[in-house]
Amino acid sequence: MSGLFSHPREPAQDAVDRPALHAEVTVPAPRDHAWAGLTEHLHLWWPAGELSRWGEESFFDLEDNALVETSAQDDENVWGEVTDGLPGEWLSLTWRHAGSQSVTQLLLVMGQDQTGVGDVDRLPLRDRGVADTGVADTGGAAVGEPRSVLTITHSGWTGTDPEDLYAFYRTFWPEALGCYRRFMGGS
């Protein structure tokens, strides 16, 4: 009863939420091939040396609507669970950080670029509050050759998320997209 006549307490103020991380890459391939490279052949380009619970010998794959890492001893870790998507166009995943209670969202959108300029203006990722990681290129294809643009937005960061984890992903996504671009034949 001690709070009966007092004003309710103000909620605790957390640190300001961090902006979403944003990275994109252009690859010299039509959208269907770029999508297959992203989803069906993920294990061939994923930088396990950079993001893995068990090291470079791990195998990464999209299976059963999840991004799963499998160790050499067949231990499994689910990094992300697919929550929605449209095959060939976009995937939304709930992303889990190893060793953290944080859960963020990962959105991957594939767009076709026939002109070299890109059709990223139509993507729903150009929202305010998105931190650009500075990755944008032409994919190494000649003008007129089909190109696809893959855009990743990693959102849901709170001010209580560790700064070093946020900084890691700010660097990791451009590096991962660089691996994907090289796998797809880009320079």
KEGU-317733 format. One record per residue (C-alpha): residue in three letters; x, y, z. Coordinates in steps of 0.02 Angstrom, whole numbers, padded with zeros to 5 digits, always signed. Each point is the difference from the previous one (the first is absolute). Layout:
KEGU-317733
ALAXYZ/...
END
This chain:
KEGU-317733
MET+00000+00000+00000/SER+00149+00116+00007/GLY-00027+00051-00182/LEU-00186+00034+00021/PHE+00016+00191-00001/SER+00162+00021-00095/HIS+00023+00031-00184/PRO+00049-00150-00104/ARG+00186-00015-00032/GLU+00068+00049-00168/PRO+00060-00149-00100/ALA+00188-00024+00001/GLN+00082+00086-00146/ASP+00106-00118-00104/ALA+00134+00066-00112/VAL-00066+00061-00167/ASP-00037-00141-00122/ARG+00132-00022-00134/PRO-00044+00024-00183/ALA-00020-00149-00115/LEU+00155-00055-00094/HIS-00015+00006-00189/ALA+00112-00076-00133/GLU-00025-00040-00183/VAL+00095-00080-00141/THR-00027-00017-00187/VAL+00044-00166-00084/PRO+00017-00037-00186/ALA-00145-00123-00011/PRO-00186-00001-00035/ARG-00110-00003+00155/ASP-00042-00186-00006/HIS+00185-00048-00005/ALA+00044+00127+00133/TRP-00139-00068+00111/ALA+00061-00179-00022/GLY+00176+00055+00045/LEU-00066+00083+00156/THR-00115-00136+00062/GLU+00047-00168-00077/HIS+00189+00024-00005/LEU+00025+00099+00160/HIS+00121-00132+00065/LEU+00119+00038-00145/TRP+00026+00184+00041/TRP-00047+00029+00183/PRO+00151+00072+00095/ALA+00006-00131+00139/GLY+00171+00068+00051/GLU-00086+00163+00049/LEU-00165-00060+00074/SER-00007-00175+00070/ARG-00018-00085+00168/TRP+00120-00139-00048/GLY+00120+00072-00130/GLU+00032-00014-00186/GLU-00041-00185-00007/SER-00184+00039+00034/PHE-00132-00022-00134/PHE-00133+00136-00022/ASP-00164-00034-00088/LEU-00179+00061-00011/GLU-00099-00153+00055/ASP-00173-00021+00073/ASN-00029+00189-00007/ALA+00156+00038+00102/LEU+00181+00051-00027/VAL+00089-00143+00086/GLU+00185-00023+00037/THR+00056-00180+00018/SER+00168-00040+00080/ALA+00119-00138-00057/GLN-00070-00101+00147/ASP-00180+00028-00061/ASP-00044+00125+00137/GLU-00126+00128-00063/ASN-00028+00184+00035/VAL-00148+00096-00071/TRP+00055+00177-00045/GLY-00162+00057-00079/GLU-00177-00062-00021/VAL-00096+00047-00158/THR-00157+00092+00052/ASP-00064+00051-00171/GLY+00054+00018-00179/LEU-00038-00009-00184/PRO+00116-00121-00092/GLY+00114+00091-00121/GLU-00038+00170+00075/TRP+00022+00013+00189/LEU+00024-00092+00165/SER-00031+00060+00176/LEU+00090-00088+00143/THR+00001+00014+00188/TRP+00187+00010+00034/ARG+00079-00071+00159/HIS+00173+00046+00059/ALA+00104-00138+00076/GLY+00032+00038+00183/SER-00129+00140+00009/GLN-00183+00014+00049/SER-00030+00128-00138/VAL-00114-00043-00145/THR+00004+00112-00153/GLN-00077-00007-00173/LEU+00089-00032-00163/LEU-00082+00047-00166/LEU+00078-00055-00165/VAL-00074+00075-00159/MET+00051-00047-00177/GLY-00029+00127-00138/GLN+00040-00009-00186/ASP+00112+00132-00079/GLN+00003+00002-00190/THR+00075+00173-00020/GLY+00143+00005+00123/VAL-00091+00134+00099/GLY-00104-00119+00106/ASP-00182-00007+00045/VAL+00032+00016+00185/ASP-00116+00151+00009/ARG-00147-00119+00003/LEU+00071-00100+00146/PRO-00086+00023+00168/LEU+00169+00021+00085/ARG+00030+00184-00027/ASP-00082+00046+00164/ARG+00062+00137+00113/GLY+00115-00062+00137/VAL+00095-00126-00107/ALA+00188+00008+00022/ASP+00086-00022-00168/THR+00154-00111+00009/GLY+00066+00075-00162/VAL-00007-00155-00111/ALA-00067+00037-00173/ASP+00077-00048-00166/THR-00038-00046-00179/GLY+00037-00185+00015/GLY+00131-00009-00136/ALA-00126-00028-00141/ALA+00006+00098-00162/VAL-00139+00125-00035/GLY-00154-00092-00061/GLU+00045-00166+00081/PRO-00121-00060+00133/ARG+00046+00048+00177/SER-00086-00031+00164/VAL+00006+00106+00156/LEU-00003-00086+00170/THR-00043+00115+00144/ILE+00015-00052+00182/THR-00077+00096+00144/HIS+00040-00058+00176/SER-00122+00088+00116/GLY-00071-00010+00175/TRP+00157+00056+00090/THR-00030+00074+00171/GLY+00110+00111+00104/THR+00030-00145+00118/ASP+00080-00107-00135/PRO+00189-00010+00023/GLU+00092+00132-00102/ASP+00130-00127-00056/LEU-00136-00115-00069/TYR-00079+00143-00097/ALA+00172+00053-00065/PHE+00039-00180-00051/TYR-00155-00012-00110/ARG+00032+00173-00071/THR+00163-00073-00070/PHE-00060-00178-00029/TRP-00144+00031-00121/PRO+00105+00094-00129/GLU+00134-00137+00012/ALA-00131-00138-00020/LEU-00075+00089-00150/GLY+00175+00013-00074/CYS+00016-00189+00013/TYR-00169-00022-00082/ARG+00048+00121-00142/ARG+00162-00096-00034/PHE-00096-00166+00002/MET-00123+00072-00127/GLY+00144+00052-00116/GLY+00013+00183+00049/SER+00161+00093+00018/
END
